[in-house]
Amino acid sequence: MGTAMPASADPVSAPAGITAEDIAQPELATDATTVEYGSVGAADDVSIQQTAAGAVQWFRSRNGSTAYQGYCERAVRLAWDRRTHHASAIEHWNSSDGVKHRTGTPPLGAFVFWNISNYGHVGIADGHGGFWATSVNGRIGHASSTSYFRNYLGWKPGNSN
């Protein structure tokens, strides 16, 4: 298990494997690149993840929260309990981590991407053409169409790699 960083820790000097994007709540960060069940605290409980339904439930259970504003990639990583870390949503989209799909309805739990800034944006598909993400009306929320944000890129299959 990792050792929790003090709340006053400087994200720039965070342990290897942890980036500034990972530290929405510095007191919950660990020095491990793999999150073990129970090691990150109740706010980031990952015991229900590893499935598409579990990833969606992670977002649904945080509906209305502002805790992950500016940390969309971290939120989807936690929702899926992923071992792979990307510094940003756009890095995740451009990585070899999953096949890019630019058309079609993203299946339940898929990562959905937009090019809305230098860092991009990512959410989790609901399987019906909508998604769960941070920054929906300024908080974690659900939108019924991927056109909610501009510059939709597409989707990649969700996974806990």
C-alpha positions as CSV (number, residue, x, y, z in Angstrom):
1,M,0.0,0.0,0.0
2,G,1.1,3.5,-0.7
3,T,1.7,6.2,1.9
4,A,-0.7,9.1,1.9
5,M,0.9,12.4,1.1
6,P,0.2,15.3,3.5
7,A,-2.5,17.7,2.4
8,S,0.1,20.4,2.0
9,A,2.2,18.4,-0.4
10,D,3.5,20.2,-3.5
11,P,2.1,18.3,-6.6
12,V,5.2,19.1,-8.5
13,S,7.3,17.1,-6.1
14,A,4.9,14.2,-5.9
15,P,6.3,10.7,-6.1
16,A,7.0,9.1,-9.5
17,G,3.8,7.9,-11.2
18,I,1.6,10.6,-9.6
19,T,1.0,13.7,-11.7
20,A,-0.6,17.1,-10.8
21,E,-3.7,15.8,-12.6
22,D,-3.9,12.9,-10.1
23,I,-4.0,15.2,-7.1
24,A,-7.6,16.6,-6.9
25,Q,-7.5,15.6,-3.3
26,P,-3.8,15.5,-2.3
27,E,-4.6,13.8,1.0
28,L,-5.9,10.8,-1.0
29,A,-2.9,10.4,-3.3
30,T,-0.6,7.4,-2.9
31,D,2.9,6.7,-4.0
32,A,1.9,3.6,-5.8
33,T,0.9,3.5,-9.5
34,T,-1.6,0.7,-8.8
35,V,-4.4,1.5,-6.3
36,E,-5.1,-1.3,-3.9
37,Y,-8.6,-1.6,-2.5
38,G,-9.1,0.4,0.6
39,S,-5.8,2.3,0.3
40,V,-7.2,5.6,-1.0
41,G,-10.0,6.3,1.5
42,A,-13.8,6.1,1.4
43,A,-14.1,9.1,-1.1
44,D,-12.4,7.0,-3.8
45,D,-13.7,3.6,-2.9
46,V,-12.7,1.4,-5.9
47,S,-14.2,-1.9,-4.7
48,I,-17.1,-1.8,-7.2
49,Q,-15.0,-1.1,-10.2
50,Q,-13.5,-3.4,-12.9
51,T,-16.8,-3.5,-14.9
52,A,-18.5,-1.0,-17.2
53,A,-21.5,-0.8,-14.9
54,G,-19.2,-0.3,-11.9
55,A,-17.4,2.6,-13.7
56,V,-20.8,4.3,-14.4
57,Q,-21.9,3.7,-10.8
58,W,-18.7,5.4,-9.6
59,F,-19.8,8.6,-11.4
60,R,-23.5,8.2,-10.6
61,S,-22.7,8.0,-6.9
62,R,-20.8,11.3,-7.1
63,N,-23.4,13.1,-9.2
64,G,-23.2,16.8,-8.3
65,S,-19.7,16.6,-6.8
66,T,-17.1,19.3,-7.6
67,A,-14.2,17.3,-6.2
68,Y,-12.8,16.3,-9.6
69,Q,-13.2,19.6,-11.5
70,G,-10.1,19.9,-13.7
71,Y,-9.3,16.2,-13.1
72,C,-11.4,14.4,-15.7
73,E,-8.7,11.8,-16.5
74,R,-8.2,11.1,-12.9
75,A,-11.9,10.6,-12.4
76,V,-12.2,8.0,-15.2
77,R,-9.1,6.3,-14.0
78,L,-10.6,5.9,-10.6
79,A,-14.0,4.9,-11.9
80,W,-12.4,2.0,-13.8
81,D,-9.7,1.4,-11.1
82,R,-7.1,1.6,-13.9
83,R,-3.4,0.8,-13.4
84,T,-2.5,2.9,-16.4
85,H,-2.1,6.6,-15.8
86,H,-2.2,9.3,-18.4
87,A,-1.3,12.9,-17.7
88,S,-4.3,14.2,-19.6
89,A,-7.4,13.2,-21.5
90,I,-5.8,14.2,-24.8
91,E,-2.7,12.1,-24.0
92,H,-5.0,9.1,-23.3
93,W,-6.8,9.7,-26.6
94,N,-3.5,9.8,-28.5
95,S,-2.0,6.8,-26.7
96,S,-1.9,3.2,-27.9
97,D,-4.1,2.4,-24.9
98,G,-7.2,1.2,-26.8
99,V,-8.5,1.4,-30.3
100,K,-10.0,4.8,-31.4
101,H,-13.5,4.8,-32.7
102,R,-14.7,8.0,-34.3
103,T,-18.3,6.8,-35.2
104,G,-21.0,4.8,-33.6
105,T,-22.6,4.9,-30.2
106,P,-20.0,4.3,-27.4
107,P,-20.9,1.2,-25.4
108,L,-21.5,1.3,-21.7
109,G,-18.3,2.2,-19.8
110,A,-16.3,3.4,-22.9
111,F,-14.0,6.4,-22.5
112,V,-15.4,9.3,-24.6
113,F,-13.1,12.1,-25.6
114,W,-13.4,15.8,-26.6
115,N,-10.7,18.3,-27.8
116,I,-11.9,21.2,-25.7
117,S,-8.4,22.4,-24.5
118,N,-4.7,21.5,-24.6
119,Y,-5.6,18.8,-22.1
120,G,-8.8,17.5,-23.8
121,H,-11.7,16.1,-21.8
122,V,-12.9,12.5,-21.1
123,G,-15.9,10.9,-19.6
124,I,-17.6,7.5,-19.4
125,A,-20.3,6.4,-21.8
126,D,-23.8,5.4,-20.5
127,G,-24.3,3.1,-23.5
128,H,-27.2,5.1,-24.8
129,G,-25.4,8.0,-26.5
130,G,-24.9,10.0,-23.3
131,F,-22.1,10.1,-20.8
132,W,-21.0,10.8,-17.2
133,A,-18.1,13.2,-16.7
134,T,-16.7,16.1,-14.7
135,S,-17.5,19.6,-15.9
136,V,-21.2,18.9,-16.7
137,N,-22.7,22.2,-15.4
138,G,-19.5,22.7,-13.4
139,R,-19.7,19.3,-11.6
140,I,-19.9,15.5,-12.0
141,G,-23.0,14.9,-14.0
142,H,-24.8,13.2,-16.9
143,A,-25.4,14.6,-20.4
144,S,-27.6,12.8,-22.8
145,S,-25.5,13.4,-25.9
146,T,-21.8,13.5,-26.7
147,S,-22.5,16.9,-28.4
148,Y,-22.8,18.5,-24.9
149,F,-19.1,19.5,-25.3
150,R,-17.7,20.8,-28.6
151,N,-15.1,19.0,-30.7
152,Y,-16.1,15.4,-30.0
153,L,-13.1,13.1,-30.9
154,G,-14.6,9.7,-30.4
155,W,-14.4,6.8,-27.9
156,K,-12.1,3.9,-26.8
157,P,-13.3,0.8,-25.0
158,G,-13.3,1.1,-21.2
159,N,-11.0,-1.1,-19.2
160,S,-9.0,-1.4,-16.0
161,N,-5.6,-1.9,-17.7
